[in-house]
């Protein structure tokens, strides 16, 4: 019952995504390893409705989803064909070994 009394929603991936830094390579949760981008900017304003932050992503040239923001994207989140805003919850850091 304690879980339902909590007013703040926490996600299992919250710690991982909150550690993203500018310049890091990222993958999309749904599109996998073929979707590669680099973090350009992190918006510090928290979206009240979904309790998440946006990041500005530039897609890596030569990848399958290089023009990810070209079509089927909300105009306010699209900066160019290869750049746009996306929520933290949808991306994961690429760990280079």
BAVEXKOL-421040 format. One line per field, with one value per residue: residue number from 1; x, y, z of N, C-alpha, C in turn; residue in one letter. Coordinates in steps of 0.05 Angstrom, whole numbers. Layout:
BEGIN
nr (NUM,...);
n_c1 (X,...);
n_c2 (Y,...);
n_c3 (Z,...);
ca_c1 (X,...);
ca_c2 (Y,...);
ca_c3 (Z,...);
c_c1 (X,...);
c_c2 (Y,...);
c_c3 (Z,...);
rest (A,...);
//
This chain:
BEGIN
nr (1,2,3,4,5,6,7,8,9,10,11,12,13,14,15,16,17,18,19,20,21,22,23,24,25,26,27,28,29,30,31,32,33,34,35,36,37,38,39,40,41,42,43,44,45,46,47,48,49,50,51,52,53,54,55,56,57,58,59,60,61,62,63,64,65,66,67,68,69,70,71,72,73,74,75,76,77,78,79,80,81,82,83,84,85,86,87,88,89,90,91,92,93,94,95,96,97);
n_c1 (16,41,67,27,13,53,69,105,126,169,216,245,289,305,351,393,384,386,438,459,502,524,547,550,540,480,426,361,305,264,281,332,401,411,393,425,450,475,481,464,443,413,351,332,283,229,180,116,71,86,130,185,247,271,317,364,379,426,428,471,509,502,479,422,376,387,358,317,283,258,207,140,139,130,122,141,181,219,279,313,323,358,362,331,284,277,248,280,268,264,314,380,445,503,549,616,665);
n_c2 (-24,24,40,62,108,144,206,222,197,146,120,59,68,119,136,121,151,203,213,227,264,323,312,257,192,162,113,95,71,41,35,14,-7,14,65,122,176,240,276,342,384,393,400,437,445,413,373,379,349,296,287,289,304,340,326,354,326,305,269,215,220,177,134,89,116,170,214,220,259,282,267,254,277,318,386,426,401,388,408,407,364,327,338,345,350,304,261,242,191,158,145,114,111,98,51,51,3);
n_c3 (0,10,-36,-69,-42,-50,-78,-117,-178,-194,-240,-263,-296,-286,-257,-291,-339,-319,-314,-362,-405,-440,-505,-504,-534,-556,-557,-581,-544,-570,-624,-622,-633,-683,-685,-673,-637,-615,-555,-551,-520,-456,-430,-375,-353,-324,-351,-330,-337,-352,-321,-339,-373,-432,-485,-531,-592,-640,-698,-717,-775,-832,-808,-802,-784,-795,-815,-778,-755,-798,-821,-798,-745,-688,-700,-664,-636,-673,-700,-744,-803,-782,-729,-665,-609,-556,-506,-445,-426,-470,-489,-485,-459,-499,-485,-490,-500);
ca_c1 (0,59,73,5,11,74,60,125,129,197,218,269,311,309,379,410,380,392,467,468,517,527,568,548,526,456,408,332,295,248,295,356,428,411,386,447,450,493,467,474,433,394,332,330,255,215,152,99,51,97,153,209,262,277,345,367,394,435,431,497,508,509,464,396,356,400,337,295,264,249,179,125,149,116,138,155,204,237,297,320,319,376,362,306,281,265,248,301,258,266,342,399,473,519,573,638,684);
ca_c2 (0,47,48,78,133,161,226,224,172,140,100,43,78,147,141,117,173,228,216,235,289,334,299,228,178,150,96,97,47,26,30,-1,2,27,93,133,205,252,295,370,402,381,420,434,448,388,372,374,328,269,287,281,326,335,331,360,304,307,242,210,217,151,113,83,137,196,235,213,281,293,262,242,288,342,409,442,386,385,431,403,336,310,348,349,345,278,257,225,163,142,140,101,116,77,46,43,-14);
ca_c3 (0,12,-63,-80,-27,-59,-98,-138,-193,-201,-261,-258,-312,-279,-249,-314,-358,-307,-315,-389,-407,-467,-520,-502,-555,-545,-573,-575,-532,-589,-649,-617,-639,-709,-679,-658,-635,-595,-538,-555,-499,-437,-420,-346,-346,-321,-362,-307,-344,-352,-303,-354,-386,-460,-493,-560,-603,-668,-707,-728,-804,-842,-794,-814,-776,-797,-819,-760,-749,-823,-824,-775,-720,-679,-710,-643,-626,-695,-705,-772,-810,-767,-701,-652,-580,-549,-477,-433,-421,-494,-498,-468,-465,-512,-469,-507,-486);
c_c1 (17,65,52,2,32,63,80,128,159,198,244,293,318,338,397,408,388,422,477,482,519,551,567,532,503,442,380,323,280,263,322,382,430,405,408,447,471,478,480,466,413,377,328,301,241,187,134,80,62,122,179,222,267,307,345,387,402,441,458,494,516,494,436,376,368,380,313,274,252,218,166,135,134,133,153,180,225,253,305,315,335,377,334,306,268,267,269,292,262,294,359,427,486,544,595,658,709);
c_c2 (25,58,68,105,153,180,228,197,169,117,85,54,107,153,140,142,200,234,223,262,298,320,269,216,163,132,101,71,29,18,16,11,17,57,104,163,214,274,323,388,387,403,416,437,420,391,363,350,300,266,276,306,319,340,336,339,311,278,239,205,188,128,110,105,165,219,229,235,294,291,252,252,313,367,424,427,382,410,430,373,318,318,352,343,318,275,237,196,146,136,127,108,93,74,35,27,-18);
c_c3 (0,-16,-74,-66,-37,-81,-121,-152,-199,-221,-256,-274,-305,-272,-273,-333,-346,-308,-343,-388,-436,-480,-520,-526,-542,-566,-564,-564,-553,-614,-646,-627,-666,-706,-662,-660,-615,-581,-542,-532,-482,-426,-390,-336,-346,-333,-339,-313,-342,-335,-317,-367,-415,-464,-523,-571,-632,-676,-721,-759,-812,-829,-808,-808,-777,-800,-802,-756,-774,-826,-799,-748,-713,-686,-688,-632,-648,-699,-735,-779,-792,-737,-690,-622,-576,-518,-469,-432,-446,-503,-476,-477,-479,-495,-488,-490,-501);
rest (X,X,X,X,X,X,X,X,X,X,X,X,X,X,X,X,X,X,X,X,X,X,X,X,X,X,X,X,X,X,X,X,X,X,X,X,X,X,X,X,X,X,X,X,X,X,X,X,X,X,X,X,X,X,X,X,X,X,X,X,X,X,X,X,X,X,X,X,X,X,X,X,X,X,X,X,X,X,X,X,X,X,X,X,X,X,X,X,X,X,X,X,X,X,X,X,X);
//
